[in-house]
Amino acid sequence: MASSGFDPYFPSTYKRRVVLRSSGYGAGGGIGSRSAYSSQAAPLTSYASSRRSYPTHTRVSSSYSSVLSAPVSAAAAELRLDQAAQVSSEFKTLRTHEKAELQGLNDRFASFIERVHELEQQNKLLETELLLLRQRQTAPSNLRALYEHEIRQLHAAVEEARHEKQAAQDHRDEMEDVLRDLQKRYEDEVLCRAEAEGRLIDARKGADEAAMVRAELEKKVRTLLDELEFLKRLCESEIAELQAQIQYRAEVSVEMEVTKPDLSAALRDIRVQYEKLAQQNLKSAEDWFCNKMNVMTVGTTRNIESAKSAKDEVGEYRQLLKTRMLEIDACREMNQALENQLQEVEEKQSAEISALQDTINQLEEELRANKNDMARYLKDYQDLLNVKMALDIEIAAYRKLLEGEENRLNVASLTSVTAYSQPVYPTPSYGRTQISMSAPLSSAAPYLLSSRLYTSSFSKEETISASQAQQAEASPPQEEEEEQVEEEEMEKEEEEEEKEEEQEQEQGEEKEEEEAEDEQGEEGEEEEEEEKQEEGEEEGEEEEAEEEEQVEAEEKNGKPTDKKV
């Protein structure tokens, strides 16, 4: 495949032009370049058009032209036909091979395109990840604000959950109070029901006793009526017998004594007496029975009314008991639902609290790590600042040395005598002063040393004050940020920092006192050295004056010598 026109952003079913070159054969170089249109779905869809685009072989064209142009012999025609068939078979095999090769190349090309798309997607993902990482690296200061905001939100959520829990507990306590009141009322109603049932049982017992007494009284009334009937019959039979006896006696004995009592009158009296007695007994029995019946009817009516009222009360109590039982069931269900809800809320709150505690611990660990990193950075900064201070001290000392040397050279150049050439008479070596470059340097050393010490002490004080000012300038924003997060911890940290600063200040004051004492000692030594140096200079000046006097004396004596001073 020599070249291919392809756009990776076209769909998968687009047409593409593939230019292929195949190895030729024959004298004419074989089949040259050919073009074929194909797609991913069907690599060779235009077989006929591609077949038309292929140029035929020269021998095939010449054989076909010779067959069609002029008449030849049959043997030559058969030979040419065999050659044409062989050429056509070779052409078919070559065409099938090229077709298979074209399909394989198209499949490979499609796989390459898919791989390119995958790599582009992976590249985009990597670019997005790289941007995110760069944003994280470029903006690390937002983490603290995010942590603080998240901590505040978590604290607010904890407080809200605590308030909700307190409200749920208060509601549960109220419902428990309502449930206790309902239970107390239920117990009272149960007691009232038991009392009503007892009264009903007593009323039923009284009604049964009244019915039994009524039955007994009715039996007694019947027995009394039977006895009354029996007595009536007995009296009537006795009366009948007595009448029969009287009639029989009247018939038998006509004569009666005058002195005998009248039996009929006696019987009549007896009969009247018995009738009165029976009527009295009957009347008394009827009165007693009527009284008893009235009493029983009054008792039964009273018992019936009490039984009705008891039944009504029992019905009312049953209805009230049913309503109370329904209320108790509803309250139990509500209590159970509230307990389940409270348990779910407690479990949820415990899970949230544990999650929040984990996040708080994680944030505290990260904050501790950040504090440690900050302390390490501050320590590194302090070390670098100390190194810078030391370097500044050395630079200032060297500057002072150079300035002192320049001043000394300037003073020496102003006070020195210009070089000249004149006759100088030789003097003995013991009388001359030997001039060397080491003397001025040694004489200038104490001054330079004192200046160096002075500048070093001054620069230390300046650098210490500058570092304290930098720390004071750098600390307020941090303290303000930490006060926004946790005021208590920042107060503790501030107290610790103040203690450390006081200790550092005390140590610095002690060091300054020691340095001041050292400087005082060094200044005393420097003063002594300066006095010695002044004495040496005075002696040198006296020697120079003597030498000049000797030179002048020699010049006067006429002993010229050339000497450069």
VEXZA-649856 format. One record per residue: residue in one letter; x, y, z of N, C-alpha, C, O in turn. Coordinates in steps of 0.02 Angstrom, whole numbers, plus 50000, padded with zeros to 5 digits. Layout:
BEGIN
AXYZXYZXYZXYZ...
//
This chain:
BEGIN
M500434994150000500005000050000500455006150000500805007550049A500435009849945500885015649938500625021649976500995024550014S500005023549966499725029450000498985028250011498675024049980S498715032050056497995031350072497735038050094498035041450136G497175040050064496855046250086496365044750142495855041550130F496505047250204496105045250263496025051150311496505054850323D495445051750337495305056850388495045053150450494515050050446P495395053350506495185049350564494535051650595494245047950636Y494275057550578493665060050608493055058450566492505060450585F493135054950510492565052650471492265046450503492625043050539P491625044850491491345038650518491665032550488492055032950440S491485026650518491815020450499491595017750432491915013350404T491045020350403490775017650340490945022050281490625021550229Y491465026450287491635030850232492035027050179492315021750192K492045029750119492425026950063493125029750065493225035750078R493605025750052494285028250048494615025349985494445019849962R495075029149958495435027349897496095024349916496495027449951V496225018349893496845014749908497195013349842496915010349797V497815015649838498215014649777498705009149791499105009549838L498665004049753499074998049763499534997149703499384998949647R500114994249719500594992449667500734985049675500884982649729S500704981549621500834974349622501414972949575501554976649528S501744967349589502314965449547502084963249477501614959349470G502414965949427502204964549358502514958149330502904954749363Y502324956749272502594950749239502574952249164502204956549142G502984948649125502994949349052503464954849032503844957549072A503434956348969503904961048940503734968148958504174972348967G503094969548963502874976448976502904978549048502624983749066G503224974749090503254976749161502664974349201502614975949260G502214970649171501634967949208501114973249221501094978549189I500714971649268500154976149286500444981949326500804980949375G500284987849304500524993849339500104995649398499764991449428S500135002049416499745004449474499015004549457498815006049402R498625002749507497895002749497497565005749559497835005749614S496995008249547496615011349602495985007349615495675004749569A495815006749679495205003149698494875006649756495215008949802Y494215007249754493835010249808493565004749853493274999749830S493665005749916493435000649964493205004150028493325010150035S492895000550073492655002950138492824997750190493044992150174Q492714999550254492844994750308492344989250309492504983650329A491734990650289491224985450289491334980550233491274974450243A491484983050174491604978750116492234981150082492224986250049P492794977550090493424979950063493434980549987493754985049960L493084976149953493064976349880492344976349858492044971049844T492064982249855491364982849834491294984049759490804981849728S491774987449731491734989049659492224984549621492724986649593Y492044978149621492484973349588492484974349513493004973849481A491904975749486491864976349413492244982449390492604982249340S492144988149427492494994249406493244993349412493624995649369S493464990149467494184989049474494444984349420495004985049396R494024979649402494244975149348494294978849282494734977349242R493854983749272493904987649210494524991949211494794993549158S494744993949269495324998349273495984994849262496494998049250Y495984988249266496614984549255496784984449181496354982749140P497394986149163497614985349092497794978149079498094974749121T497634975849021497774968849003498494968148982498824973048965H498734962048982499424960548964499524961448888499064960748848T500124962948871500264964348799500184958048757499944958248701R500394952448789500324946348750499604944448742499394941948690V499204945548796498494944048791498174948348738497774945948698S498334954948739498034959448689498254957648619497864957848572S498894955748613499134953948546498814947548521498654946848462S498714942648570498394936348549497664937448530497414934948480Y497334941648574496634942948555496584946748489496134945448450S497034951348476497004955148414497174950748354496894951548300S497654946048365497824941548309497264936748295497144935048237V496914934448347496354929948335495794933548300495484930748254L495664939748320495104943348292495274946548225494834947748184S495924947948213496094951848152496104947648090495754949248042A496474942348088496564938648025496434931248037496514928848093P496234927847986496114920547991496784916947991497234918447951V496844912148035497444908048040497234900848041496644899148035S497704896848048497564889648047497254887448113497294891048163A496954881748113496614879248173497114877648229496964878948287A497694874948211498194873248263498454879448298498524879748359A498584884648255498824890848285498294893948330498444896748382A497664893348307497114896248348497044892548414496954895548467E497094885748411497054881948474497624883648520497524884448580L498234884248492498804886048533498704892948567498844893848626R498454897448526498334904148555497784903948608497824907448659L497274899948597496744899348647497004896248712496824898248767D497464891148702497764888248763498174893448801498154893948862Q498554897348762498944902648794498494907748829498644910048884A497944909448795497484914248825497164911448888497084915048938A496984905048886496694901948946497194901849003497034903049061Q497844900148985498364900149037498454907149067498524908049127V498474912049020498554918849044497954920949087498034924149139S497354919149066496754921049106496764917549174496564920549224S496984911049176497034907649241497554910949286497434911949346E498124912749256498624916349296498354923049320498474925249377F497994926249276497704932749294497194931949351497174936149395K496794926549351496304925349404496654923849470496464926549522T497174919549468497534918149531497844924449558497814925849618L498154928349512498464934549535497924939249563498044942749613R497354939349531496804943649555496554941549624496424945749667T496494934949635496274932449701496794934149754496624936249810H497444933149736497964934849786497954942349803498004944349861E497874946349750497854953549763497234955449803497264959849846K496684952149790496074953549828496164951849902495994955749946A496454945849915496584943849985497074948650018496984950650076E497604950549981498084955250009497764962050023497914965150073L497324964249978496974970549988496524970250049496484975050088Q496174964650059495744963950118496164964050183495974967450231G496724960450182497154960550241497424967450256497444969650314L497624971050202497884977850213497334982450239497454986750282N496724981750212496164985850237496014984450311495894989050350D496024977950330495914976150400496464979050444496324981850497R497074978450422497634981350461497564988950467497684991950519F497354992050412497274999250412496715001350461496775006250497A496164997450461495614998850508495844997950581495685001950624S496244992550593496504991550661496974997250681496964999450738F497374999650633497815005350648497405011550665497575015250711I496855012550628496425018450642496115017950712496115022750749E495865011950728495585011050795496115012150849495975015150901R496715009550836497255010550885497425018050893497565020350948V497395021750837497525028950840496985032450882497145036750923H496355030450871495815033350911495915031850986495835036251028E496085025651001496195023851072496765027851102496725030351158L497305028551062497875032351088497695039751098497925042951145E497285042551052497075049451060496655050351123496735055151160Q496195045551136495795045851197496235045351259496145049051308Q496715040551257497175040051314497585046351323497715048451380N497775049451268498155055651272497735061151304497985065051345K497095061551285496655066451315496575065351390496595069951430L496485058951409496425057351480497055059251518497015062051573L497625057751488498255059551522498335067151527498585069751577E498105070651474498145078051477497705080851533497905085351570T497095078051539496655080351593496945078751661496925082851706E497235072651669497555070951732498135075651747498245077651804L498525077151694499085081651703498855088651725499155091851768L498305091051694498035097551713497795097451786497915102251824L497455091951805497225091551875497815091451923497795094751975L498335087551906498925087451950499255094251954499475096352007R499305097651897499605104351899499185109151941499455113251978Q498525108651933498105112951974498185111452048498195115952090R498245104852064498345103152135499015105652160499075108052216Q499535105152117500185107452138500235115052141500575117852184T499885118352095499915125652094499485128852147499605134552167A498975125352171498525128252221498495123852283497975121052298P499065123152320499035119252382498745123052441498555120052491S498715129752435498475133752491497725133152501497475134852554N497355130652450496635130052457496455124052501495885123552525L496925119552512496765113552552496575115452623496105112752651R496945120052651496795122052720496105125052726495725123452772A495935129452679495265132452680494725127152670494195127352703L494855122452624494375117052614494305112852676493745111052696Y494875111152708494845107252769494455111052823494035108052858E494585117452829494235121352880493485121652865493075120952910H493325122852801492615123052782492275116352795491725116052821E492625110952778492345104252789492265102852864491765099952885I492765104952904492715103952976492135107953005491765105453047R492045114152981491485118153006490815114852987490355114453027Q490775112452925490165109052904490035102852947489465101452967L490565099052960490485092953000490285094653071489865091253101H490585099953100490375102053167489645104253167489275102653214A489445107953116488735110053112488275104053106487745103853137A488485099053064488075093053057488025089253123487495086553140V488585088953159488575085553224488115089053273487725085853309E488155095753274487705099553318486975098653299486545097853342E486835098753234486145097753212485895090753230485335089953252A486325085753220486135078853238486025078353314485585074753337R486435081953352486355081853425485685085053445485335082553489H485525090753412484875093953426484295089353407483805088853444E484345086153349483815081553327483745075753377483195073753394K484315073253400484295067853449483965070153513483555066453542Q484135076153536483825078853596483075079853588482685078253633A482875082353529482155083253515481795076453514481245075853542A482115071453483481815064753481481755061853551481255058653568Q482275062853593482235060453662481685063953701481325060753740D481615070653691481075074253724480395071753702479945070753743H480315070653636479675067953611479555060953639478985059253656R480075056953644480005050253673479795050753746479365046853768D480085055353784479885056153854479155058253859478785055853902E478945062953815478245065053816477775059153801477265058253834M477955055153750477535049453733477535044253789477025041053802E478115043453824478115038953882477665041453937477315037553969D477645048053949477185050853998476465049653978476045047754020V476315050853914475625049553890475445042253898474885040553918L475935037753882475805030653889475695028753962475255024653977R476085031654008475965030254079475275032654101474935029254139D475065038654078474395041054095473855036454069473375034854104L473945034254007473445029653978473435023054015472895020154025Q474025020454034474035014354072473695015054140473335010554162K473795020854172473465022054236472705022354227472335019454266R472495025954174471775026254161471495019454144470935017654165Y471885015554107471655008754091471585004554153471105000754160E472065005054200472005001254262471405003554302471044999354331D471285010154304470685012654339470045009954307469585007954343E470025009954241469435007354206469344999854219468794997454225V469914996354222469864989154237469584988154307469164983654317L469804992154355469534991654423468784993254425468394989854457C468604998754389467885000554385467474994954354466924993554376R467754991854302467394986354270467314980454319466784977454322A467844978954357467804973454405467274975054458466884970754477E467254981354482466744983254531466044982654501465594980154534A465964985054439465304984554407465094977254398464514975454408E465584973054378465424965954371465234962854437464794958654441G465584965054492465394962454558464704964654578464304960654603R464544971154565463874973454580463354969654538462824967854563L463514968454475463054964654433462944957654459462394955054459I463484954454481463414947654509462994947754572462564943454582D463114952954615462704953454676461964954554658461524951654690A461844958854607461144960054586460834953654559460244952254572R461224949854520460954943554494460794938754550460284935254550K461264938554600461134934154657460494936354694460084932154712G460414943054704459804945554737459184943854698458674941954726A459224944554631458644942854589458484935454594457894933554598D458994931254595458874924054602458574922354669458114918354674E458844925554722458554924354789457834926754792457414923254821A457684932654762456994935154762456534930354725455964929154745A456784927754669456374922954631456254916654671455704913854671M456784914354707456694908354749456204909654806455774905554821V456264915654838455794917354892455094917854866454614915554898R455014920854806454354921354776454064914454762453474913254773A454484910054737454234903254724454034899754789453514896454792E454454900554841454274897554905453624900454932453194896854956L453554907254927452934910354951452334907954911451794906654939E452434907354846451874904754805451694897654826451104895854829K452214893654841452074886854864451694887054931451204883454941K451934891554977451584892055041450864894355032450404891655064V450754899254986450064901654973449634895954947449054895154967R449924891854902449534886254875449364881154931448804878654936T449894879754972449754875055027449224877755075448794874055098L449264884255091448764887255135448064886955103447574885455137L448024888455039447384888055005447114880855006446524879755015D447564876054996447344869054999447104867255069446594863955077E447484869555120447264868255188446584871555202446154868555234L446504877855177445874881355187445294877455154444754876755183E445404874955094444884871055060444744864655099444164862655107F445294861555124445204855455162444814856855225444364853055243L444984862255259444614864055320443884865655304443424863855341K443784869055248443094870555228442704864055217442134863255239R443024859455182442674853155169442564849255234442044846155245L443074849655276442994846055340442434849155381442024845455410C442404855655384441874858955422441194857355392440714855855427E441154857655327440524856155294440314848955307439724847455318S440804844455306440634837355320440414836555392439924832955406E440764839855439440564839455509439864842555518439444839855555I439754848155485439104851355491438564846755463438024845955491A438734843655406438244839155376438114833255422437534831155430E438634830555453438544824955500438124827155561437674823555583L438284832955586437924835455643437184836555625436734834855663Q437064839355568436364840355546436014833655538435434832755556A436384828855510436074822155502435934819155570435394816255579Q436384819755616436274817055683435684820655715435264817455748I435644827155707435094830955738434434828655708433964827455745Q434404828155643433774825955612433594818855635433014817255648Y434124814655638433994807755660433754807655732433294803955749R434044811755773433834811955842433134815055847432734813055890A432994819855805432334822855809431794817855787431244817755813E431974813955741431494808855718431414803355770430864800855782V431954801455801431924795755847431564797955912431074794755933S431794803155942431504805256005431124811755993431394817055976V430484810756003430064816555991430074820956053430014827056052E430134817356105430104821056166430804823156185431294819456182M430814828856203431454831556223431364834856291430844837556310E431884834356325431854837556389431924844956379432274847256334V431604848556421431624855656416432294858256440432544863356416T432584854856487433214857256516433824855956472434354858756485K433764851656419434334850156376434514856256333434074859956311P435134857056322435334862956279435114861856208434974856256184D435094867656174434914867456103435534865956063435974870256060L435604860156031436194858055994436264862055929436824863555907S435734863555900435774867255836436064874155848436464876655808A435864877155904436154883755918436884883055933437284887355913A437064877755969437794876755983438174875555918438714878355907L437884871255877438234870055813438274876455771438754877755736R437734880155778437744886455740438294891055766438654894355728D438344891255830438874895455860439574892855840440024896655823I439624886355844440284883355825440444884955752441004886755734R439904884155712440014885555641440214892755631440664894255592V439894897255665440044904455658440764905755680441144909455649Q440924902555737441604903555763442134900955714442624904355699Y442004894955688442484892155640442524896355576443054897355548E441944898855555441954903055494442344909455507442734911655465K442234912355565442604918455581443354917055584443774920655558L443484911255618444194909555623444494908255554445064910355540A444134904955510444394903555442444474910055402444954911155366Q443954914455412444014920855376444614924955401444974928055362Q444704924755469445284928355496445944925455470446404929055450N445984918755471446584915455446446694917055373447244918455351L446144916655335446204918055264446404925255251446824926855208K446094929655290446254936755281446984938255301447334941955267S447174935355357447874936455378448364933455327448884936455312A448194927555301448634924455251448654928755187449184929755157E448054931255168448054935455108448444941855119448814944255076D448354944755180448744950955194449494949655193449894953255164W449664944155228450384942555230450664941255160451204943555142F450264937455121450484935955053450524942355010450984943154971C450024946755019450044953054980450644957354999450974960354957N450754957455067451344961355089451984958455060452414961955033K452034951855067452634948655039452694949754964453234951154939M452124949254929452144950354857452334957554840452714958854793N452064962154879452254969254867453004970354878453354973554838V453224967454935453944968154949454364965054894454854967954871M454164959054872454544955554820454514959254755455014959754719T453904961954738453854965754675454284972054677454614973854629V454254975454736454684981454742455424979554737455804982854703G455614974054771456314971954768456514969754697457054971354672T456044966054665456204963954597456254969854549456694970054507T455784974654556455824980554513456474984454525456804986754479R456634984954592457254988454607457864984654579458314987654550N457844978054588458394973954561458434974254485458974974354456I457834974254454457824974654380458114981354356458504981654309E457904986754392458174993254373458934993654384459304996154342S459144990954443459874990854455460234986554404460774988254381A459914980854386460224976454336460264980054268460764979654232K459704983654251459724987454188460264992854189460654993654142S460284996454246460805001654250461504998554249461965001154218A461554992654283462204989254282462374986954211462944987554188K461864984354176461984982354107462184988254064462644987854023D461824993854074462014999954036462725002154053463115003954009E462885002054118463555003954137464074999154109464605001154086V463894992754111464354987754083464454988954009465014988553984G463904990553972463964992053901464404998253889464844998353846E464255003353930464665009453923465395007953938465845010153902Y465505004153993466195002554011466534998253957467124998953943R466124993753927466414989753873466614994153814467154993453785Q466154998753796466335003353741466945007553759467405008353719L466935010253821467515014153843468155009953845468695012353827L468075003653867468654999153869468914997753798469514997553786K468434996853752468644995753682469015001853655469545001153624T468735007753668469075013853645469765014553677470255016253644R469785013153743470435013653778470935008353752471525009753745M470675002353738471114997253710471364999353641471954998253625L470915002253601471145004653535471655010253543472165010353508E471525014853590472015020153602472675017353626473215019553606I472635012353671473255009253697473625005753641474245006253637D473265002253598473594998953541473915004053495474475003153471A473535009653482473825014853440474435017953472474945019253439C474385019153538474975021953574475555017053574476135019053566R475405010553582475945005653579476275005453510476885005353504E475845005553458476135005653390476545012053379477085011853351M476255017753403476635024053395477285023753435477805025953410N477245021053496477855020453536478365015953503478965017353501Q478115010353476478565005753441478875009053380479475008453367A478455012653343478715016153284479225021453304479745022153272L479055025153358479535030153382480175027053407480715029753396E480115021453442480725018053465481135015553407481745016253406N480795012653356481165010553296481495016453261482075016153241Q481095021853255481375027953224481955030753264482465032853236L481865030653331482415033153374483025028753368483595031153367Q482915022153365483475017653357483825018653291484445018753287E483415019453237483715020753172484105027353172484655027853145V483795032453204484135038953208484785038453247485295041253229E484755034653304485355033753344485895030053305486475031853307E485685024653270486175020953229486465025353175487065025453163K486005029153141486245033553089486705038853116487235040353088Q486505041753174486915046853203487585044053228488105047353222S487555037953257488185034853278488645033553219489245034553222A488335031153163488745029953103489025036553077489605037053059E488585041753074488815048253051489345051053097489845054053075I489235050253163489725052853211490385049253204490925052353207S490355042453195490975038753185491325040953121491935041753119A490905041953067491215044253004491505051153012492065052652989L491125055553046491385062253058492005062253103492475066153093Q491995057653153492585057253195493185054753156493745057053166D493055049953110493605047553068493875053153024494475054153017T493395056952994493625062552952493985067852993494475070752971I493725069053055494055073953098494755071553117495235075453118N494795065053133495465062353149495925062853090496515064553096Q495655061253031496065061752971496285068852958496865070252943L495795073552966495975080552957496475082953009496925086952995E496385080553071496865082453123497555079753108498065083053118E497575073353083498225070653064498535074653007499135076153008E498115076452957498385080452903498605087352928499115090052907L498205090152974498395096653002499035096153042499465100553040R499095090553080499715089453117500305088753070500845091453082A500185084853016500725084052966500915090752934501495092352924N500385094752919500525101352890500895105852940501335109652921K500705105253004501065109153055501795106953060502245111053066N501885100353057502575097853060502975100253000503545102353005D502635099952941502975102452881503125109952887503665112352869M502625113652915502735120752924503305122152973503705126652962A503325118153027503865119053075504545117353043505045120753054R504535111953003505165110152969505375115552920505965117252914Y504865118252883505035123652836505285129852873505765133152852L504955131352930505195137052970505905135952996506315140452998K506035129653017506705128053041507215128852985507745131752995D507035126152925507495126952868507585134352852508135136552836Y507025137952855507075145152841507515148652893507915153052876Q507435146552956507855149653008508585147852998509035152053008D508705141452978509405139452965509695143552908510255146052911L509295144252854509535148252798509625155552818510095158852796L509165157952860509235164852884509865165652927510205170752922N510015160652968510625160853008511245160752963511735164352975V511215156352911511775156052864511855162752829512415165352821K511285165652809511305172252776511585177552824511985181852804M511365177152887511635181852936512385181052943512745186052946A512615174752947513335173652954513705176352894514235179552900L513415175052834513745177552773513745185152772514235188352753D513175188152793513145195552796513665198252845513985203352832I513745194652902514245196752951514945196552922515345201152930E515095190952888515755190252857515865195552804516405198552799I515355196652763515415201652710515535208552741515955212352717A515145210152794515245216652827515935217152858516255222452856A516175211552887516845211652917517375212852864517835216852872Y517305209152807517785210152753517745217252725518255220252708R517125219852720517055226752697517395231652744517745236252722K517295230652809517625234952858518385234352854518745239352859L518615228052844519345227152836519605231052776520105234552781L519245230352720519465233852659519435241352669519885245052650E518875243752700518825251052711519385253552758519675258852747G519525249552811520065251552856520745251652822521155256052834E520855246552780521495246252744521545252152696522075255252691E520985253652660521005259352614521125265852652521525270052630N520775266652709520885272852749521615273352773521925278652772R521875267552796522575267652820523055269352764523525273152773L522915266352703523365267852647523305275152627523805278452611N522685277752628522595284852611522965289352661523295294152642V522885287652725523235291652776523995290952768524355295852775A524215284852754524935283752745525195287552684525745290252684S524775287552631524995291052570525015298552581525435302052553L524545301152623524555308352636525145310352680525445315652671T525315305952728525855307752774526545305552750527045307452779S526555301552700527215299052677527595304552637527305309352614V528205303452632528635308052595528745305452526528825299452516T528735309752478528835307752409529535305052399530015306952433A529575300552351530235297352338530705302352305530515306352262Y531325301952327531825306452297532495302852297532585297652330S532965305552262533635302852254534125307952278534155313552253Q534515306052328535015310752356535585306752385535505300852400P536195309952394536765306252422536635304952494536485309452533V536705298852512536605296652580537245293352604537525289052570Y537455295452660538055292352689537845285952724537345285652759P538235280952714538055274552746538135275052821538595278252846T537685271752856537695271352929537735264152949537545259652911P537965262953009537995255953030537295253053033536795256553042S537285246553026536625243053025536275243453091535655243253094Y536665243853144536325244153209536015250953221535595251553266G536195255853185535905262453195535345264053149534985268953160R535235259953098534695261353051534055257653073534065252453105T533515260853051532855257553064532655253653002532635256252947Q532515247253014532315242952958531565243852945531145242852988I531425245752883530725246952863530475240752827530795238452780S529925238152847529625232252815528875233252810528585237552844M528545229252766527825229752755527425226052808526815226852815S527795222052846527425218352898527245222752957526755221452992A527635227952968527505232253026526845235953020526455235653067P526715239352964526065242652962525475237852965524965239452996L525555232052934524995227252936524875224853007524305224253030S525445223453041525365221053110525105226553155524715225453202S525345232753139525085238253179524355239653166524005241953211A524125238253105523415239453089522975233753110522355234453109A523255228053128522845222153144522365223253202521785221353198P522605226153258522135227153314521545231453296520985229953316Y521655236753260521095241053240520605237353197519995237653207L520895233553148520445229753105520075224453144519485223253131L520415221153191520085216053231519525218953272518975216153277S519675224753302519145227953342518555230053299517975229253319S518705232853239518155234753195517765228753172517145229053166R518115223253160517765217253139517305214553194516725212653181L517565214453254517145212253310516555216853320515995214553332Y516685223353316516135228153325515605227253272515005227153286T515835226753209515345225853155514985219153161514395218753147S515345214053183515015207453190514475207753243513925205253234S514655210953301514145211453354513555215653332512985213953345F513695221153299513155225453275512725221953223512115222453225S513035218253177512655214853126512245209153156511695207853132K512515205753208512125200553241511495203453272510945200753263E511585209053308510985212253337510485214253284509875213153290E510745217153230510295219253176509945213153146509335213353136T510315207853132510015201953101509525198653148509005196253125I509675198553213509205195553261508555199553263508015196653261S508625206153265508015210353264507635209653199507025209453198A508015209153142507685208253077507325201553074506765201253049S507645196253099507315189653098506695189653142506185186753124Q506755192953202506155193353245505605197253211505015195553216A505795202653176505285206553140504965202453085504355202653074Q505385198453048505105194252995504645188953024504105187652997Q504855185953079504425180953110503775184153134503235181353128A503845190353164503235193753186502785195553128502175195353134E503105197253070502685198853011502385192552982501825192752956A502755186852985502505180752954502005177152998501585173452973S502045178153065501615174353110500885176453110500455172153113P500705183253106499995184953113499525181653063498995179453084P499705181152997499215177852953499105170652973498545168152971Q499675167252992499585160353011499145159753073498715155453077E499285164253122498885164053183498155165553169497705162453198E498035170353124497345171953107497005165953075496425164353090E497375162553029497065156752997496935151253047496415147953045E497405150153093497315144953142496775146753192496425142353217E496705153353207496165155353252495485154153222495005152553258Q495435154853156494805153353122494635145953128494045144253133V495135141653127494995134453130494855132253201494315129853216E495365133153245495295130953314495625136153358496235136653361E495205140053392495455145653432495825143053494496345145753514E495555137753522495875135253582496575132653568497055134153604E496635128653514497295126053498497775131653480498365131353498M497535136753446497975142253427498185146153489498745148653492E497725146753538497925150253599498485146453634498975149353658K498395139753636498935135753667499585136453628500115137353657E499525136153561500125136853521500445143753529501055144453531E500015148853533500285155553543500645156153610501175159253616E500335153053662500675153153726501345149653723501845152053749E501345143653689501975140153682502485144253642503075144553660E502235147353587502695151553548502955157453588503545159353583E502505160453628502735166053669503255163853720503755167153732K503125157853750503625155253796504285153953761504825155653787E504235150853700504855149653663505205156153645505815156753650E504805161153623505115167653607505435170853668505965173953664E505085170253727505385173053787506025169453804506525172553824Q506005162653796506625158953808507175161053760507745162053779E506975161753695507475163853646507735170853661508335172353655Q507265175253682507495182053699507955181953759508465185453761E507775177753809508225177253867508905174553847509425177053868Q508885169153804509525166553780509905171653740510515172353747G509535175553697509875180753657510155186153702510705188753689E509775187953756510045193053801510665190553837511145194153847E510625183953857511215181153889511805181153842512365182953860K511665179053778512205179153729512465186253718513065187353714E511995191053714512215197953704512635200453763513135203953755E512415198453824512815200453882513515197353879514015200653893E513525190753861514185187553855514595190853802515195192153811E514275192353743514655195653690514885202653711515435204853695A514425206053749514635212753773515235212253819515695216253816E515215207153864515795206253908516415204653868516965207253880D516315199953817516895198353774517135204553738517745205653732E516665208553714516865214553677517225219553723517705222853704Q516955219853786517305224353832518015222053845518495225953847G518075215153854518755212653863519185213853802519765215853808E518885212653743519265213753681519425221153671519965222853647E518945225453691519085232653684519655234753730520085238853712G519665231753791520235233353835520895231053805521395234553807E520865224853776521475222453743521655226853684522245228453673E521125228853646521265233153588521555239953609521995242653577E521295242453666521565248953690522295248153710522715252453696E522445242453743523135241353761523575240753699524125243553696E523305236953648523695236153586523765242853551524295244453523E523225246853553523275253453521523785257853557524165261553526E523795257353623524305261153660525005258953642525455262953631K525065252053639525725249453619525895251853549526465253753535Q525395251653503525515253753434525705261153432526165263053396E525345265253472525525272353473526235273453500526615277553475E526395269553552527085270153578527595268053526528115271253518G527425262553488527885260353435527935265553380528475266753354E527365268653364527375273753311527795279753335528185282653297E527695281553398528095287153423528845285553421529265289653404E528985279253441529695277253438529945277253366530505279253353G529515274853319529715274853248529825281953223530295283353186E529375286353244529455293353223530105296353251530465300053218E530225294553315530865297153344531475294353308531965297853296E531425287753290531985284753253532055287953184532615289253161E531475289153151531505292453085531805299453091532205301653049A531595302853144531885309653153532635309253166533025313253139E532835304453206533555303553217533915301853153534455304253139E533595297453113533905295353050533965301353003534475302252970E533425305253001533465311252958534015315952983534375319052943E534075316653048534615320853075535295318053056535755321753040Q535355311453060535985308353040536125309552966536695310952947V535595308852925535675309952853535885317052840536335318352800E535565321652873535755328652864536475329852888536855333652857A536645326652943537345327552967537845324652918538375327552907E537675319052889538125315952840538165320352778538705321052749E537585323152757537605327652699538065333652714538445335952671K538005336052775538445341752792539175339652793539615343452774N539295333452816539995331152819540265329552750540875328552744G539865329252698540085328052630540145320752611540585319052572K539745316652636539725309552618539065308252583538575306052613P539065309652518538425308752482538275301352467538725297552450T537655299552474537405292652457536715293352427536305297352449D536605289352376535935289352343535485284452380535645278552386K534945286952404534475282752442533755284852427533575290752428K533375280052414532665281352400532265279652461532285274152488V531895284652482531455283652540530755283052513530285282152552
//
